[in-house]
């Protein structure tokens, strides 16, 4: 089970890291992107040679994700083979958590809980935006998320009934694909 969690966390970090690699394309803003426009936004990716840890470490928009990966003691897994589909929350998404939540999760005593949250953002296999289908999907941590499409936007509902919107799609990586989201997903309590 620990191996599965580690592999999933690698993918989570990958999402955050690769989300920063837009090749300087101005169309890669974090505003909501319809599914139809997502496929064209990913063309021109040329950073496939960078490791996940290189990308995560150099992207200021995912510094909180990197800190979470390190706190969960899963930093060495950023080069996992995959393929994975990762839903990566931005720093703003982490900042929107209730006061004190992030600080609590980053404590060593909560390492397993943090790993469970991070792996809840990862799905085994590679799913590009054009292939997204509404319904429940099992994450690497074993719990389901619900995916819906409303007015061309992809929404993900977590185990607590909260929603995250996919704001950037189809960030291709050597070991999967990343979709950036605007909220942190929280798995149902065990």
Helices and strands as residue ranges (DSSP letters): H 2-19, H 35-41, H 52-58, G 60-62, H 63-71, G 75-77, E 84-89, H 91-95, H 101-105, G 108-110, H 111-119, E 122-124, G 129-131, E 135-138, E 144-150, E 153-157, E 163-173, E 176-181
